[in-house]
Amino acid sequence: AEVRLPDVSLATMMAPRTGYVKLDGFSEGTAEELARAMVRLYASQRAAGEPLESLVLDLRDNPGGLLDAAVGVSQLLVPQGTDIVSTEGRVYGEGATLKYRSVQPPLLPPSTRLVVLVNGNTASAAEIVTGVVQDTDRGVVVGDRTFGKGLVQVVEPLPGGRSLKLTVAKYFTPSGRCIQAISYAKPPKPGAELKVAEPKADEAGSPTDRAPDAAPADGDDEGAARRRRRQESYTERSLQPNPVYLTSNGREVQTGGGIAPDVAAAGKPVGALERSLIRQGAFFRFASQWLREHEGTPTQQAQLLESTRGSDEAYRDFVRFARERYMAKRPASDASLASKPAAEAPSAASGAQKESPPSEAGDADGWVVQDKQLVEPLRALEKALSRDGDGQRTRSSSELKALRRALASEELSQFESQHSQIAADVREAVLARLLPPSERLRAFLRDDPQVLAALAVANDEARYEALLAPPAAYAPAFPGDDATARTTADASAKAKANLRSASRRSSLGSTARSDDPPGSTPPPTTPRRVASGGVARGRVWAA
């Protein structure tokens, strides 16, 4: 039997008149699933005698999916007749494009404020929805810059039940911009590209004498030369001015490198120790141990954890668990868990000798530095010092040990400075085993800074309107794209009037009131495709 996971993981009211929907992906039936969730929100508000004035659509960590699903979701939000997305590639024929246009009135009334929440993991089909909302000024985008994945792929079946995914086109938002990033990788840090690789040593301890094919300038090696060229290429492309495009209201947006939010809002800060513990699965392993030690029904366990006494005890238990797991059982050299399998690490459940309950910071002696950015440099420096066998590096070796102790002490102190963040991670890891995804997500929304920022915009009508208002005066320029440039305020005013007219037609075309769509609204219909040239075979993914 086929098991389908829902794409809408949570639909709830976050304020008396503000709804919240978390959308995790784009697959077959996503638009219908979102439509049902929105109708339920409207029905619950109607029963309470309150209108739904604003909606927050959370697309964070949404990797995308089917192109048609993204178009179907967009049809629920934007006016009828709106160009949602266009694709262009050789698969359609030379110079041909394929446009997707909304063919039905939106389920979300024009009077309902819309806020789309995004982050750096919002990609592909999720960026199509974000792009059309921003380009048509239908809503405000809040969060971090999106991933920047503006490609279209098709999946072709192969013999043996396998498939081949081919990139066949790029997609463009209604304003004409392509948000494909220059590179998915982060730009190289200045100076890092000049790092010379350390020569490997053979069994005798002497450096290998393999010479490069050609001697790079200034004693640099081949790898460093490649890294320098990559840095120069990236810098040269990143310094080129991006074309500027206009939304329906004349607001300027740029192409390339994802979609920049209208309101920037950072997520929760993650400290160095917290990041290391997450990377090594410490919270996941501790949750298993905590549940074994606190028997009972899931409801009883959740209630114990949520109590003040239970949460404090759980945090102290986690500090003890981390210290026992990551304390060195031999002289600390390069014995970091970051470089050995988890099964080799000492565990509190494996009968390791327990110490008295430590303070949150504790003693640094024996603690192995966990920060991955420090582990490798410390190991390399220690190996370099150990090559000198005549004892000439005694002072340096002693100072290296002192440095390790100082770094370990600073890392342990983060159990105190990051108490609230680490305690929240402990709580979330345990609740993940006890609650369904929707309840777990609901439990942490109130403390999410990006959600709070989105709610602040959604609940402030004056600020919302000001963010979407056309500029008082502007003279935009479109390098190399004169066909899509709108260079006068009159054009912007006309576009805004057209959008409002379309919104009114959408509202009149439905039997719903302007602030309350009917529960009998039919599911999204197939979007209209306007194309010249062929259409790609197979399932189409926005990737």
MARPA-426413 format. One record per residue (C-alpha): x, y, z; residue number from 1. Coordinates in steps of 0.2 Angstrom, whole numbers, plus 5000, padded with zeros to 4 digits. Example, Ala and Ser with C-alpha at 12.3 -4.5 7.8 and 13.67 -1.06 7.14 Angstrom:
2
xx|yy|zz|seq
5062|4978|5039|1
5068|4995|5036|2
This chain:
543
xx|yy|zz|seq
5000|5000|5000|1
5006|5018|4996|2
5007|5029|5011|3
5006|5048|5007|4
5012|5060|5019|5
5002|5077|5021|6
5010|5092|5014|7
5000|5103|5026|8
5008|5099|5043|9
4998|5112|5053|10
4983|5124|5050|11
4978|5134|5065|12
4974|5151|5072|13
4989|5161|5079|14
4979|5176|5084|15
4960|5180|5086|16
4959|5185|5067|17
4976|5178|5060|18
4977|5160|5053|19
4993|5150|5051|20
4997|5136|5038|21
5013|5126|5037|22
5016|5119|5020|23
5030|5106|5019|24
5031|5101|5001|25
5023|5101|4983|26
5016|5085|4977|27
5000|5079|4969|28
4985|5085|4978|29
4994|5099|4988|30
4983|5113|4981|31
4967|5103|4986|32
4975|5099|5003|33
4979|5118|5006|34
4961|5123|5000|35
4953|5111|5013|36
4964|5118|5027|37
4960|5136|5022|38
4941|5132|5022|39
4942|5124|5039|40
4950|5140|5046|41
4937|5151|5038|42
4923|5139|5045|43
4931|5140|5062|44
4931|5159|5062|45
4913|5160|5055|46
4907|5148|5069|47
4916|5160|5082|48
4908|5175|5074|49
4925|5182|5069|50
4932|5186|5051|51
4949|5179|5045|52
4958|5196|5042|53
4976|5189|5039|54
4985|5173|5034|55
5003|5167|5037|56
5009|5154|5024|57
5025|5146|5031|58
5036|5140|5017|59
5052|5138|5027|60
5062|5122|5024|61
5051|5118|5010|62
5061|5110|4996|63
5048|5112|4983|64
5042|5098|4971|65
5029|5097|4957|66
5028|5113|4946|67
5009|5110|4943|68
5007|5109|4962|69
5015|5126|4964|70
5004|5133|4951|71
4989|5126|4959|72
4993|5133|4976|73
4996|5150|4968|74
4979|5150|4960|75
4972|5149|4978|76
4981|5166|4982|77
4982|5177|4967|78
4968|5185|4956|79
4960|5176|4941|80
4970|5179|4925|81
4987|5182|4933|82
5002|5175|4925|83
5009|5164|4938|84
5025|5157|4931|85
5033|5155|4914|86
5046|5142|4908|87
5059|5144|4894|88
5071|5131|4887|89
5076|5122|4872|90
5064|5108|4876|91
5049|5119|4870|92
5057|5124|4854|93
5069|5139|4849|94
5063|5155|4857|95
5047|5147|4864|96
5040|5149|4881|97
5027|5140|4892|98
5016|5151|4903|99
5005|5146|4917|100
4990|5157|4921|101
4977|5157|4934|102
4960|5152|4927|103
4949|5153|4943|104
4945|5165|4957|105
4956|5164|4972|106
4950|5155|4987|107
4959|5169|4998|108
4949|5185|4996|109
4959|5200|4991|110
4954|5209|5007|111
4963|5196|5018|112
4981|5201|5021|113
4994|5187|5016|114
5011|5185|5023|115
5023|5172|5016|116
5037|5166|5028|117
5053|5159|5020|118
5071|5155|5024|119
5087|5149|5016|120
5079|5132|5013|121
5064|5138|5004|122
5067|5132|4986|123
5061|5127|4969|124
5042|5126|4968|125
5040|5135|4985|126
5050|5150|4977|127
5037|5150|4963|128
5023|5153|4975|129
5034|5166|4984|130
5038|5175|4968|131
5021|5177|4961|132
5015|5183|4978|133
5029|5196|4979|134
5028|5201|4960|135
5009|5204|4960|136
5010|5213|4977|137
4997|5200|4984|138
5006|5199|5000|139
5022|5202|5010|140
5037|5191|5011|141
5045|5189|5028|142
5061|5180|5033|143
5078|5176|5025|144
5083|5176|5007|145
5077|5160|4998|146
5088|5146|4991|147
5088|5152|4973|148
5083|5136|4963|149
5075|5142|4947|150
5076|5126|4936|151
5063|5115|4928|152
5066|5096|4927|153
5057|5081|4920|154
5057|5063|4926|155
5059|5050|4912|156
5057|5032|4916|157
5071|5020|4913|158
5071|5001|4912|159
5072|4992|4928|160
5060|5003|4937|161
5073|5018|4938|162
5071|5036|4932|163
5081|5049|4925|164
5079|5067|4930|165
5083|5080|4917|166
5085|5099|4918|167
5075|5106|4903|168
5071|5124|4907|169
5072|5139|4918|170
5057|5147|4926|171
5053|5165|4927|172
5042|5175|4939|173
5028|5186|4933|174
5039|5201|4933|175
5051|5192|4921|176
5065|5188|4933|177
5074|5171|4936|178
5079|5168|4954|179
5092|5155|4949|180
5107|5157|4960|181
5125|5159|4953|182
5131|5145|4964|183
5122|5134|4977|184
5138|5134|4987|185
5142|5148|4999|186
5155|5160|4991|187
5173|5156|4997|188
5179|5167|5011|189
5193|5180|5006|190
5210|5172|5010|191
5203|5154|5011|192
5207|5151|4993|193
5225|5154|4995|194
5227|5141|5008|195
5241|5129|5003|196
5236|5110|5006|197
5248|5102|5018|198
5259|5088|5010|199
5254|5071|5016|200
5267|5060|5025|201
5272|5043|5021|202
5274|5029|5034|203
5291|5035|5039|204
5284|5052|5043|205
5293|5061|5029|206
5283|5072|5017|207
5279|5064|5000|208
5289|5071|4986|209
5275|5071|4972|210
5278|5086|4962|211
5263|5096|4954|212
5262|5095|4935|213
5266|5113|4933|214
5274|5125|4946|215
5261|5138|4951|216
5266|5156|4954|217
5272|5162|4971|218
5275|5144|4977|219
5256|5141|4977|220
5250|5123|4974|221
5237|5118|4960|222
5222|5117|4972|223
5226|5134|4978|224
5226|5141|4961|225
5210|5133|4957|226
5202|5140|4972|227
5209|5157|4968|228
5201|5156|4950|229
5185|5150|4958|230
5185|5165|4970|231
5189|5177|4956|232
5175|5170|4945|233
5163|5171|4959|234
5168|5189|4963|235
5167|5194|4945|236
5150|5188|4943|237
5143|5193|4959|238
5149|5211|4956|239
5139|5212|4940|240
5124|5223|4942|241
5108|5212|4943|242
5093|5218|4932|243
5080|5227|4941|244
5062|5222|4939|245
5046|5229|4945|246
5031|5222|4954|247
5013|5227|4950|248
5014|5242|4961|249
5031|5247|4955|250
5042|5241|4969|251
5059|5235|4964|252
5065|5217|4964|253
5081|5209|4958|254
5085|5193|4949|255
5097|5180|4954|256
5102|5172|4971|257
5084|5168|4977|258
5070|5180|4983|259
5074|5193|4995|260
5061|5196|5008|261
5051|5212|5010|262
5054|5211|5029|263
5070|5203|5035|264
5069|5192|5050|265
5082|5181|5057|266
5079|5164|5064|267
5084|5158|5081|268
5103|5160|5084|269
5113|5143|5086|270
5128|5144|5097|271
5144|5134|5093|272
5141|5121|5106|273
5123|5119|5102|274
5128|5117|5083|275
5141|5103|5088|276
5128|5094|5099|277
5115|5094|5085|278
5127|5089|5072|279
5132|5074|5082|280
5114|5068|5087|281
5117|5071|5105|282
5099|5077|5108|283
5092|5063|5098|284
5101|5050|5108|285
5097|5059|5125|286
5079|5058|5121|287
5080|5039|5119|288
5088|5038|5136|289
5076|5050|5144|290
5061|5040|5138|291
5069|5023|5144|292
5072|5031|5161|293
5054|5039|5163|294
5042|5025|5159|295
5023|5029|5157|296
5011|5033|5143|297
5016|5046|5131|298
5003|5058|5139|299
5011|5056|5156|300
5029|5058|5149|301
5024|5074|5140|302
5016|5081|5155|303
5031|5077|5166|304
5043|5085|5153|305
5032|5101|5151|306
5031|5104|5170|307
5044|5116|5177|308
5052|5103|5188|309
5053|5090|5174|310
5060|5102|5162|311
5074|5107|5174|312
5078|5089|5178|313
5079|5085|5160|314
5091|5099|5156|315
5102|5094|5171|316
5101|5076|5165|317
5106|5081|5147|318
5122|5091|5154|319
5127|5075|5163|320
5124|5065|5148|321
5134|5076|5137|322
5149|5077|5149|323
5149|5058|5151|324
5148|5055|5132|325
5161|5068|5127|326
5173|5068|5141|327
5190|5060|5135|328
5194|5043|5143|329
5212|5045|5138|330
5223|5060|5135|331
5214|5073|5124|332
5224|5073|5108|333
5212|5072|5093|334
5199|5061|5102|335
5184|5071|5096|336
5168|5063|5093|337
5167|5073|5077|338
5180|5061|5070|339
5175|5044|5076|340
5159|5034|5075|341
5145|5037|5087|342
5146|5019|5092|343
5163|5021|5099|344
5158|5035|5110|345
5156|5032|5129|346
5138|5032|5134|347
5129|5034|5150|348
5119|5019|5145|349
5134|5008|5142|350
5139|5007|5160|351
5152|5021|5160|352
5157|5026|5177|353
5146|5040|5183|354
5152|5056|5192|355
5142|5067|5204|356
5130|5079|5196|357
5140|5092|5188|358
5137|5111|5187|359
5131|5117|5170|360
5149|5123|5166|361
5159|5110|5176|362
5178|5107|5175|363
5186|5108|5158|364
5199|5094|5162|365
5195|5080|5151|366
5182|5088|5140|367
5186|5086|5122|368
5183|5101|5111|369
5167|5098|5100|370
5167|5113|5089|371
5171|5106|5071|372
5179|5122|5066|373
5192|5120|5080|374
5195|5101|5080|375
5204|5100|5063|376
5216|5115|5066|377
5220|5108|5083|378
5224|5091|5077|379
5235|5098|5062|380
5245|5109|5074|381
5247|5094|5086|382
5253|5083|5072|383
5265|5096|5066|384
5273|5099|5083|385
5274|5080|5086|386
5285|5078|5070|387
5300|5086|5080|388
5307|5071|5089|389
5321|5080|5098|390
5311|5089|5111|391
5313|5106|5104|392
5294|5110|5104|393
5291|5106|5123|394
5286|5124|5126|395
5274|5125|5111|396
5267|5108|5116|397
5263|5114|5133|398
5255|5130|5127|399
5245|5119|5115|400
5238|5109|5130|401
5234|5125|5139|402
5225|5131|5123|403
5215|5115|5123|404
5210|5117|5141|405
5205|5136|5138|406
5194|5131|5123|407
5186|5117|5133|408
5182|5129|5147|409
5175|5141|5135|410
5164|5128|5127|411
5158|5121|5143|412
5153|5138|5149|413
5141|5138|5134|414
5130|5126|5144|415
5126|5142|5155|416
5126|5155|5142|417
5115|5145|5130|418
5104|5137|5144|419
5088|5142|5136|420
5092|5137|5118|421
5099|5120|5123|422
5085|5117|5135|423
5073|5120|5121|424
5082|5108|5110|425
5081|5095|5124|426
5062|5098|5125|427
5059|5097|5106|428
5069|5081|5105|429
5059|5072|5118|430
5042|5079|5112|431
5047|5073|5094|432
5045|5055|5101|433
5028|5059|5110|434
5018|5071|5099|435
5012|5071|5081|436
5021|5083|5070|437
5007|5096|5070|438
5006|5096|5089|439
5025|5097|5091|440
5025|5112|5078|441
5011|5121|5088|442
5021|5119|5104|443
5036|5129|5097|444
5028|5142|5086|445
5025|5155|5100|446
5044|5156|5103|447
5049|5157|5085|448
5056|5174|5081|449
5052|5173|5062|450
5034|5168|5066|451
5033|5182|5078|452
5039|5194|5065|453
5027|5187|5052|454
5012|5189|5064|455
5018|5207|5068|456
5016|5212|5049|457
5000|5202|5047|458
4991|5210|5062|459
4997|5228|5057|460
4986|5234|5043|461
4995|5251|5041|462
5012|5243|5040|463
5006|5229|5028|464
4999|5242|5016|465
5014|5253|5018|466
5026|5239|5013|467
5016|5235|4997|468
5012|5253|4992|469
5020|5260|4976|470
5035|5272|4978|471
5030|5290|4977|472
5042|5293|4963|473
5054|5281|4954|474
5063|5279|4937|475
5068|5261|4936|476
5081|5255|4924|477
5081|5237|4916|478
5098|5234|4909|479
5096|5223|4893|480
5077|5220|4897|481
5068|5235|4889|482
5053|5224|4884|483
5048|5221|4902|484
5053|5238|4909|485
5040|5250|4915|486
5048|5267|4917|487
5034|5279|4922|488
5024|5281|4937|489
5008|5281|4925|490
5012|5263|4920|491
5014|5258|4939|492
4997|5266|4943|493
4989|5258|4928|494
4996|5241|4933|495
4989|5243|4951|496
4972|5248|4944|497
4972|5232|4933|498
4977|5222|4948|499
4963|5229|4959|500
4951|5227|4945|501
4956|5209|4943|502
4954|5206|4961|503
4936|5214|4961|504
4932|5202|4946|505
4938|5187|4956|506
4928|5192|4971|507
4912|5195|4960|508
4915|5179|4951|509
4913|5169|4967|510
4898|5167|4978|511
4908|5171|4993|512
4908|5187|5003|513
4924|5197|5001|514
4930|5191|5018|515
4923|5174|5019|516
4924|5161|5005|517
4911|5147|5005|518
4915|5130|5011|519
4909|5123|4995|520
4923|5131|4985|521
4928|5118|4971|522
4946|5112|4971|523
4958|5121|4960|524
4956|5117|4942|525
4970|5114|4930|526
4979|5130|4926|527
4979|5137|4908|528
4995|5135|4899|529
4999|5147|4885|530
5014|5140|4874|531
5022|5139|4858|532
5032|5124|4854|533
5032|5107|4861|534
5028|5102|4879|535
5040|5091|4889|536
5035|5073|4893|537
5035|5065|4910|538
5032|5073|4927|539
5038|5091|4928|540
5047|5097|4943|541
5052|5114|4948|542
5069|5110|4954|543
